[in-house]
Amino acid sequence: MLKPVSIGPGTIDVPVILAPMTGVTDMPFRVLVKRFGAGLTVTEMIASEAMIRETRQSLQKAAWDQREEPVSMQLAGCEPGRMAEAAKLNEGRGAAIIDINMGCPVKKVVNGHAGSSLMRDLPLAAALIEATVKAVKVPVTLKMRMGWDHQSLNAPELARIAEDLGVKLITVHGRTRWQLYTGSADWGFVRKVKDAVRLPVIVNGDICSVADAEAALAQSGADGVMIGRGAYGRPWLIGQVMAALTGRPVPADPPLAVQHGVVREHYAMMMDLYGPQVGVGVARKHLGWYTKGLFDSAVFRHAVNQLNDPVDVVSMVDRFYEERVRLELMAA
């Protein structure tokens, strides 16, 4: 059974957290996840330099809704002063928590000496943490990997540094940077980080079901779980895990008629945030995830991905789900 965890003056009553995922955990998706249940949601990773320049994309990533409070905003960067400035700006935009990214393995980020690249330079990582913590009054958290590769599994050392500098919570993805998203997450390794600090530690990586969450907690000894790719097309998963880990009945997946309404609402929110020119493209991956495994979904995805008018897309979505609901009723 999970217990509440403290982050500075605040508390996460049930520490089952939606992971920050670029291109996925925008405001529309976070709002839906929060409605179904989430202890905390985290924004997409925002480059500190883009945040300072207030680029259109960074402002979209930093957009949040009162329904998802408290909001954690994640920053990436490699220059302490600029990270501090970006953290102040996000605090001013209403962030309840600033999360520092030292786990992103993507080449573009790593080549810019940010994300998991910082695990190869602990003095710079420490300087970034210190500058960020001193810049804001809200709590600062840290997300990392096990290390750069299996020859440098230094997450426990970085965790101790972060604790000494004032970080309030640490999340560990159980892979190295070199693994990217291949292989399996090593939940057992996270126990070494948990044993190294007094802070709450969250385990992340390959948690796609209630059973995964229970196994990850048992192996890691962590205080909570963070769910990322397992929530693709399933904004209700985190709420199901929360129920299981607090001894409540686990809700079933919503019936197809309800899922249809969720997809429609999600699509409308994406059009509102991005506008149709960008939003139609952004929404395609979500439609793919929502419909995966349903009858003739591959045919649907191929057809809907050819459409550029959101009205046409919604009409095709309606036809697809209405037919699946009819087939479901016939089979009942």
N, C-alpha and C positions, 0 to 999 in steps of 0.2 A: 504494500500500500504506500502510495506516495504521500509525503508530508509537504506542507507549504515551505517555500524557500524565500529568504529575505534577499533583496537587492537594494542595499542602502536602506533608505527609509521605507521603501515599498516592499510588497510581498506578492509572490506568485502563488495563489492558493493551490493550484494543481499544475506543477511544472511539466506540462506537455506543450511544446513550443513549435510553432511553424518556422522552419528554417528560412533564412534569406536566400532567394534564388533569382538570379538575374533573368529578366524576361518572363518571370512567372509570378513572383509574389508582389505584384503591383497592388494598388489600393482595391480594385474590384475583387481580386481573389482573396485578399486578406479579410475584407468585410464578410465575404461568404463563409470563410473558415471560422471567423470569430463567432458568427451566428450559430453555426453548428457546435461550436465549443472549442476554445483554445486558451491555454493559460497565458500565452503571450504570442504576438506575431512580430516579425521583424521585416523591415523594408528590404527591397532589393539593395545590393551593394551600390553605394554612391561614391564616385571618385571625389576625393576632397577638393581637388583643383576645379572640377566641374561645378561642385557645390558653391565654391567661392565666386565663380563667374556666373552662377545662376543660369546655367544653360537650360534650354527648354526640357531636355531629357532629364537633367538632374532634378528639376522642379517637379516633373511628373513622378519621378521615383520617390521624392520626398513628400508627395501629397498623401494625406491621410484623412480618415473619417472619424468623427467622434465615437462611432459605434465600435471602433477597434481599440479604444483607450484601455490601458496605457500603450503607447506606441514606442517601439525600439527602432532607432534609425541606425543603419550600419554604414560605416565609412571605411574607405580604403585609401591608402596614401603611403608616401615614403619620406615626407619632409615634416618634421615635428611642428614647425610653426604653422604650416598650412593646414595640417590636421587639426591643430588647436583652433584655428580660425573657422574651419568648416564645422567643427563640433559646436562652437558658440552659435553659429548660424542655425544649425539644426535645433539646438536648445531653444533658440528664439522662435523657431517654427513649431514648437510644441512637443519636441521629443521628450519622453519621460526617461529614456535610457539611450545612451550612445554606445553602440557596439563597434568594436574595432575588428576589421577583417585581417587575420593573418593566416587564412586557410585557403583562399581561392587559388586553384592550381592552374588557371587558364594562362596560356603563354603570353598573351598581350599584357596581363596584369603582372605576371612574374617578371617579364622583361623590363617592366617599369619599376622594378625593385619594390613592389608592393605585394599584398596577399601573402601566400606561403613562402615567397622569397625572403621575407623578413625572418623566417626561422633559421636562415643561414647567417644572419647578422644580429645576434642578440643585443649588442650595444645599441644599434639603431632601433631595434624593436623596443627596447627599454626607453629610449628617448621619446619615441612616438607615444608610448603609453603614458609616460610622465607628463608630457605636454598636454595630452588630451584630458587627463584626469584633473590637472591644475586649471584647465580652461573653463570647465563647466561645473555647475552645482549639482547636476543630475548624476546618477550612478553611471559608471562606465563598465562595460563587460567586454570580454575578449573571446573570439572564435579562432581556433587553430586546428592544425592537423597533428599527427603523431610526430612529424618531423619532415625534413626535406626528402630523405630516403631512409632505407632500413639500416644504413650505417650511421645515421645521425638522428636517433629517436630522442629528441631533446624537449619534447612537450612538458615533462615534469619540471625541467629547469626553467623553461619560459613561464610556466604557471607560477612557480615560486617568485620569480621576478615580478610578475604582474600583481601577485598578492601584496608584495612589499610596497608596490607603487600605488596601491589603492583601488585596483580592479575589484569588482564586487561579485562577479560570477564568471565562470570559464566554461566554454563549450568545446568539446574535442571530437572532431571527425576521425573515426578510427582507420584512416588511411594516411600514407605519406603523400607528398606532392607528386612524386614520380609515378605513383599508382593512378593518378587522376581519379577516374571512377571505375577502374578495372578491379578484378579480384573481389575479395570480400572485406568488409569492414571488420577490424579487430577490436571488438568491444572489450575483450579482456585487458588489452593494453591500457584502456582508459582508467582502469583501477590504479595504475601507477601514478597517474595525475591526481586522482582522488586522494591517494595516500600521501601525496607531496604537499597538499595545501589544506587549509581549514575552510576554504571557500566552497560554496555550492558548485558542483561540477555536473554538466549536462553531457550525455552521450548522444552522438549523432552518427548517421551512416547506415544505410540498408535497413532502416526500420519502416517496413511496409505493411505491418499487420499488428494486431494485438499481441499475438504470440512473439513476434519480433521484439516488440517493446518490452515484454516481460523477460525475454532472454537477454536483451541488451542490459537491462537493469541488474539482472542477477549476475552477469559476467563482469560488469564494470563497477558495481557498487555505487553508481552515480546517483545523484539526487533527482534526476529527471531525464526526459528524453526530448530530442529535437527531431522532427520529422520533415524530410524534404521531398525527394522524388516520389515517395510512397503516396503523397497527397495529390499527385497529378490526376486530374479528373475526378478526384474524390475529396472535395472540401469537407466532407463529413467524417473522414477517417480520424482526425485528431480528436474530435468529440467522442468517437467510439473508444479510442485508447484511454482518454481521460476517464470515461465511465468504468472501464475494466480495471484501471489502476487505483480507483477509489472505491471499489467494491459495489458499484451500482450495475444494474442490468445494462448490457451493451446493446444500444439501438441497432436494429438491422439497417442495411443500406436502404435509402429511400426508394419507394416504388417508382417505376419508370415515369409515371405521370408527374410525380414530384420532381424527379430528376429533369424532366423536360422544362418545368418551370424554373429550376435553378439555372439551366443552360441559357434559357431566354433572358433571365435577369442578368446573368453574368455578361452575356453578349451586349446587352443594352448599356451596362456600366462601362464596358470597354469602349464602346462608341462615344460615350459621353466624355471619357477621359482623353482619348487619343484622336477623336474625329474619325470619320469613315475611311479616309485615305490611308491612314496608318493602322487604324483599329481592325479593319478586316483582315489584314495580314497577321497582326498580333494574335487575333482570336483563333486562327486556323489550328495552331497546336493544341489549344484547349478543346476545341471541337473533336480533334482526334483522340485526345485522352478520355473525354467524357463518353465517347461512343465505342471505345475499344472493347471488343468482346461481344458486342451486340450483333444480331443477325444482319448480314450484308453490310456491316459497317465499313469495310474496305471500299466497297462500291460507293457508299455515301461520301466517304472522305475524299476519294478521287474527284467526285463530281462537285462537291461543295468548295474544294480548293481551286476550282476554275472560276468561281464567281467573285466579282469585285463590288457588287452592289449589296449593301447590308440588308436591304429589304428582300432581295432574292435569297440571300443566305438564310434569313429567318424563316422564309416560306419553306425552304428545303428542310430546315431543322424541324419545323412543325410537321411536315409530311412524314419525315423519318420516324419521329417519336410517336406520332399518332398511330402509325402502322404497327410499331413495336408494342404499344399499349394494347392495340386490338388483338395482336397475336398472343400476348400474355393473358388476356381475358379468355380467349378461346381455349388456351391450354389449361386454364384453372379448373 
